[in-house]
Amino acid sequence: MKSYKYVARNSTGIQKRGLVQAASSDDVLRHLRERGCTPISVDEISTGSSKRQRTSSSKRIKSAELSAFCWQMTNMFEGGIPITTALEMIAEDTDNLYLREVLEHISDKVKKGESFSTGIADYPNVFNKLSYALVMAGETGGNMADAMKRLAGYFDRRDKLSKKLKGATAYPVFVLSFIILIVIFIMAFIVPRFKTIFDQLGGQLPLFTRGFMGFYDILSGNILYIIGCIIVLITSGVLISKTKKGHYYFSKAALRIPLLGKVFSEAFISSFSRTMSTLLSAGVSVVEVFDVLSGMTGNDIIKSAIVQARENIVEGSRISLSMAETGFFPNMVTKMIKVGEESGSLPIILERTSEHYERKVDAAITTLTSLLEPIMIISVGAVVAVVVIALYLPIFTMSDMQSGG
């Protein structure tokens, strides 16, 4: 299959652009005419260009874009607009070429008599199991507007949570990068000049300066070896993380990172509770809910706990007890779920649990940021102080000796 970009005019005279996979340009022309469009131009995208397009567009449909799509679909369904018309209208408006291709593909499937859920199932990298389950429930219950509204809310919250977590790590990463750049600049340009001056002056340097210069000699004399070791370590870590056992240990380690591990766990529990509430409210069975939840995370420890809970539920155990037996979920969560089971208000209880943990994540991120900021400032100051003391101590010593003389 080759990649083609096209420009065509639809039945209402509106010009549209898109990206499509086809065996030949004739297939693209036939595809456009079948959809009631008049082709204006069809151009094959070169392999390199196609790869760049996929990198920049196909793999980067943001949660915010999916949320906007779902809200638009909600409005279309509530307005009584046919699903194929709704998909085509949204596809024409989107700037993301891959999302446009996805929506056009789904529209074509629906035109051929297949369901909307079948269409989105062709794109698991765009629409996850939750999306499929909610759409299926909407189709079964005849309330697609409600299903899309729930899905829009899910993508919206996912986008906000992602931004919060990125915001919590952005500042420390920036400061750490700044420290590394400072060290590289000092070691590459400042220290060599002082070393030349010290060699010319002769005499014995202070102990602190000798230690610093010794560290510099080791670093500069073995820089290629050090860089090679770092590359080997990073490559080994990536390769090990791709093995089953390695991925398990990395998952375990991620949850044990001081402060961050707790934030990740609580963020997942918030997302877990809200997703479970959404699916149960939509009429999805408990077993199906846990099938969806197991696909929400790439962490083996969390996934194992969800799978274990699902197996217990299949065997007839209550949800709260099944989750408690995994050892992963906090007591408060399992107790709240037990209350929800007994009172018949599980979706509402889960929604409140999600809100509680969302507040905890917000508080943890604020605390983490407030702790990291002074640590990073002190680190920058310490690096600069060590360099200044090491390089200027001999000058001060010589000045004192001359004054004493």
C-alpha positions in Angstrom: 0.0 0.0 0.0 1.2 3.5 -0.9 0.4 6.9 0.7 -1.5 9.5 -1.3 -2.5 13.0 -0.5 -5.5 14.3 -2.4 -7.6 17.5 -3.0 -11.2 17.0 -3.9 -14.5 18.8 -3.9 -17.6 17.2 -2.2 -21.2 17.3 -3.3 -21.8 20.7 -1.6 -18.8 22.3 -3.4 -16.6 22.4 -0.4 -12.9 21.7 -1.1 -11.3 19.1 1.2 -7.8 17.7 1.6 -6.7 14.3 3.0 -4.3 11.5 3.3 -5.2 7.9 2.2 -3.5 4.5 1.8 -4.2 2.8 -1.5 -2.6 0.4 -4.0 -2.6 3.0 -6.8 -3.8 6.5 -7.7 -6.7 5.0 -9.6 -7.9 3.4 -6.4 -7.8 6.8 -4.7 -9.8 8.3 -7.6 -12.4 5.5 -7.4 -12.5 5.9 -3.6 -13.2 9.6 -3.8 -15.9 9.2 -6.5 -17.7 6.5 -4.5 -17.9 9.0 -1.7 -19.5 11.6 -4.0 -16.4 13.7 -4.4 -14.9 15.3 -7.5 -11.1 14.7 -7.5 -8.9 17.8 -8.1 -5.5 16.3 -7.5 -4.0 13.0 -6.3 -0.2 12.9 -5.5 1.8 10.0 -4.1 3.8 10.8 -1.0 7.4 9.5 -1.2 8.5 7.0 1.4 10.6 9.5 3.4 7.8 12.0 3.3 5.2 9.4 4.3 7.3 8.4 7.3 7.6 12.0 8.4 3.9 12.5 8.0 3.2 9.4 10.1 5.6 10.7 12.7 4.3 14.2 12.9 0.6 13.4 12.5 -0.6 9.8 12.6 1.0 8.9 15.9 0.1 12.2 17.6 -3.6 12.5 17.9 -3.8 14.4 21.2 -6.4 13.7 23.9 -7.6 17.3 23.4 -8.3 16.5 19.7 -10.2 13.4 20.6 -12.2 15.2 23.3 -13.1 17.9 20.7 -14.2 15.2 18.2 -16.4 13.4 20.9 -18.0 16.7 21.9 -18.8 17.5 18.2 -20.3 14.0 17.8 -22.4 14.5 20.9 -23.8 17.7 19.4 -24.4 16.0 16.1 -26.2 13.1 17.6 -28.4 15.4 19.8 -29.2 17.4 16.7 -30.3 14.3 14.8 -27.6 14.4 12.2 -26.8 11.0 10.6 -23.6 9.5 11.7 -21.9 9.4 8.3 -22.7 13.1 7.7 -21.4 14.0 11.2 -18.2 12.1 10.6 -17.6 13.7 7.2 -18.4 17.2 8.5 -15.9 16.8 11.4 -13.3 15.2 9.1 -13.4 18.2 6.8 -12.9 20.6 9.7 -9.9 18.9 11.4 -6.4 19.9 10.7 -4.9 16.6 11.7 -4.6 14.6 8.5 -4.4 11.2 10.2 -7.5 11.9 12.3 -9.3 12.9 9.0 -8.2 9.6 7.4 -9.5 7.7 10.5 -12.9 9.4 10.4 -13.3 8.9 6.7 -12.5 5.2 7.0 -15.1 4.9 9.8 -17.6 6.7 7.7 -17.0 4.4 4.8 -17.5 1.4 7.1 -20.8 2.7 8.4 -22.0 3.4 4.8 -21.3 -0.3 4.0 -23.6 -1.3 6.9 -21.1 -1.9 9.6 -21.4 -0.3 13.1 -19.6 2.7 14.4 -17.9 0.6 17.1 -16.5 -1.8 14.4 -15.0 1.2 12.7 -13.2 2.6 15.7 -12.0 -1.0 16.6 -9.8 -0.7 13.4 -7.7 2.0 15.2 -6.7 0.7 18.7 -3.8 3.2 18.7 -6.4 6.1 18.6 -9.5 4.6 20.3 -8.7 2.4 23.3 -10.8 -0.3 24.8 -12.8 2.2 26.9 -13.8 4.0 23.7 -15.0 0.8 22.1 -16.9 -0.3 25.2 -18.7 3.0 25.6 -19.6 3.2 21.9 -20.8 -0.4 22.0 -23.0 0.4 25.1 -24.3 3.5 23.3 -25.3 1.5 20.2 -26.9 -1.3 22.3 -28.8 1.2 24.5 -29.7 3.5 21.6 -28.1 6.5 23.3 -25.0 7.4 21.3 -25.1 11.1 22.4 -24.7 10.1 26.0 -21.9 7.6 25.2 -20.0 10.3 23.2 -20.5 12.8 26.0 -19.0 10.4 28.5 -16.1 9.6 26.2 -15.5 13.4 25.6 -15.3 13.8 29.4 -12.8 10.9 29.6 -10.5 12.3 27.0 -10.7 15.8 28.5 -9.7 14.5 32.0 -6.9 12.4 30.5 -5.6 15.5 28.8 -5.7 17.6 32.0 -4.0 14.8 34.0 -1.3 14.4 31.4 -0.6 18.1 31.5 -0.4 18.1 35.3 2.1 15.3 35.3 4.2 16.9 32.6 4.1 20.2 34.4 5.4 18.5 37.6 8.4 17.1 35.8 9.1 20.0 33.4 10.8 22.3 35.9 13.2 19.7 37.4 14.1 18.5 33.9 14.8 22.0 32.8 17.0 22.8 35.8 18.9 19.5 35.6 19.6 20.2 31.9 20.8 23.7 32.8 23.2 22.2 35.5 24.6 19.8 33.0 25.2 22.6 30.4 26.9 24.7 33.1 29.2 21.8 34.0 30.0 21.1 30.4 30.8 24.8 29.7 33.0 25.1 32.8 34.9 21.9 32.1 35.4 22.7 28.4 36.3 26.4 28.5 37.0 27.8 32.0 39.0 25.0 33.8 41.5 24.5 31.0 42.5 28.2 31.1 43.0 28.1 34.9 44.9 24.9 34.6 47.3 26.6 32.1 47.8 29.5 34.5 48.4 27.1 37.5 51.0 25.1 35.5 52.8 28.3 34.5 52.9 29.6 38.1 54.1 26.4 39.5 54.1 25.7 43.2 51.8 23.5 45.3 48.1 24.1 44.9 45.7 23.9 47.9 44.3 20.4 48.6 40.7 21.3 47.5 42.0 22.6 44.2 44.3 19.6 43.6 41.3 17.3 44.2 39.1 19.3 41.8 41.9 19.4 39.1 42.4 15.6 39.6 38.7 15.0 38.9 39.0 17.2 35.8 42.0 15.2 34.5 40.1 12.0 35.0 37.0 13.4 33.3 38.8 15.0 30.3 41.1 12.0 29.8 38.3 9.4 29.7 35.5 11.4 28.2 34.9 9.1 25.3 35.0 6.1 27.6 32.5 7.7 29.9 30.1 8.7 27.1 30.4 5.2 25.7 29.5 3.7 29.1 26.5 6.0 29.4 25.2 5.0 25.9 25.7 1.3 26.8 23.8 1.7 30.1 20.9 3.5 28.4 20.7 1.1 25.5 20.9 -1.9 27.9 18.1 -0.4 30.1 15.9 0.1 27.0 16.5 -3.5 25.8 16.0 -5.0 29.2 12.7 -3.0 29.7 11.4 -4.7 26.5 11.8 -8.2 27.9 9.0 -9.6 30.0 11.0 -9.9 33.2 12.8 -6.6 32.7 9.5 -4.8 32.1 8.1 -6.3 35.3 11.0 -5.0 37.4 10.9 -1.6 35.8 7.2 -1.4 36.5 7.9 -2.3 40.2 10.7 0.3 40.4 8.5 3.0 38.9 6.0 2.6 41.7 8.8 2.9 44.3 10.3 6.1 43.1 10.2 8.5 46.1 7.3 10.9 45.9 6.7 10.3 42.1 5.8 6.6 42.6 2.9 7.7 44.9 1.8 10.3 42.5 1.7 7.8 39.6 -0.3 5.3 41.8 -2.8 7.8 42.9 -3.2 9.2 39.4 -4.0 5.7 38.2 -6.5 5.1 41.0 -8.3 8.3 40.1 -8.5 7.4 36.4 -9.4 3.8 37.3 -12.3 4.9 39.6 -13.7 7.4 37.1 -13.4 5.0 34.1 -15.1 2.2 36.1 -17.9 4.7 37.1 -18.4 5.8 33.5 -18.6 2.2 32.1 -20.9 0.9 34.8 -23.2 3.9 34.3 -23.3 3.1 30.6 -24.5 -0.4 31.4 -21.2 -2.3 30.7 -20.9 -5.5 32.6 -18.4 -5.7 35.5 -16.2 -8.3 33.8 -16.1 -6.2 30.6 -15.2 -3.2 32.8 -12.2 -5.0 34.2 -11.2 -6.1 30.7 -11.1 -2.4 29.7 -9.3 -1.4 32.9 -6.5 -3.9 32.3 -5.7 -2.2 29.0 -5.5 1.2 30.6 -2.0 0.8 32.0 1.4 -0.4 30.7 2.6 -1.0 34.3 2.8 -4.8 34.8 2.2 -4.6 38.6 -1.0 -2.6 38.2 -2.2 -4.7 35.3 -1.5 -8.0 37.2 -3.7 -6.7 40.1 -6.6 -5.8 37.8 -6.4 -9.2 36.0 -6.3 -11.0 39.4 -9.4 -9.0 40.5 -11.2 -9.9 37.3 -10.5 -13.6 37.8 -11.9 -13.4 41.3 -15.0 -11.6 40.1 -15.6 -14.3 37.4 -15.4 -16.9 40.1 -18.2 -15.1 42.0 -16.3 -12.9 44.4 -17.6 -9.4 45.1 -15.8 -6.5 43.5 -14.5 -4.9 46.8 -13.2 -8.3 48.1 -11.6 -9.1 44.7 -9.7 -5.8 44.7 -8.7 -6.1 48.3 -7.1 -9.5 47.8 -4.7 -8.1 45.1 -2.9 -6.0 47.8 -2.5 -3.1 45.4 -5.6 -1.0 46.0 -5.7 1.1 49.2 -8.1 0.1 52.0 -10.1 3.3 51.6 -10.8 2.5 47.9 -12.0 -1.1 48.6 -14.1 0.0 51.6 -15.8 2.8 49.5 -16.5 0.2 46.7 -18.0 -2.1 49.4 -20.3 0.7 50.5 -21.3 1.3 46.9 -22.1 -2.4 46.3 -24.2 -2.6 49.4 -26.1 0.7 48.8 -26.5 0.1 45.0 -24.8 3.4 44.2 -21.4 2.1 43.0 -21.0 4.5 40.1 -21.6 7.5 42.3 -19.2 6.3 45.0 -16.5 5.6 42.3 -17.0 9.1 40.9 -16.4 10.6 44.4 -13.4 8.3 45.0 -11.9 9.6 41.7 -12.5 13.2 42.7 -10.8 12.5 46.1 -7.7 11.0 44.5 -7.6 13.7 41.9 -7.4 16.3 44.7 -4.6 14.2 46.3 -2.7 14.1 43.0 -3.0 17.9 42.7 -1.7 18.4 46.3 1.1 15.9 45.7 2.2 17.7 42.5 2.2 21.1 44.3 4.2 19.6 47.2 6.6 18.0 44.8 7.2 21.2 42.9 7.7 23.2 46.1 10.3 20.7 47.3 12.2 20.3 44.0 12.5 24.1 43.4 14.8 24.9 46.4 16.7 21.6 45.9 17.4 22.5 42.3 18.4 26.1 43.2 20.8 24.8 45.9 22.2 22.3 43.4 23.0 25.0 40.9 24.6 27.2 43.6 26.6 24.2 45.0 28.1 23.4 41.5 29.0 27.1 40.9 30.4 27.4 44.5 32.7 24.3 44.2 34.1 25.6 40.9 34.7 29.1 42.1 36.4 28.0 45.3 38.5 25.4 43.6 39.7 27.9 40.9 40.1 31.0 43.0 41.5 29.5 46.2 45.1 29.4 44.8 44.8 33.1 43.8 43.7 34.0 47.3 46.4 31.9 48.9 49.1 33.6 46.8 47.7 37.0 47.6 47.9 36.2 51.4 51.5 34.9 51.0 52.5 38.1 49.2 50.8 40.3 51.8 52.6 38.3 54.6 55.9 38.7 52.8 
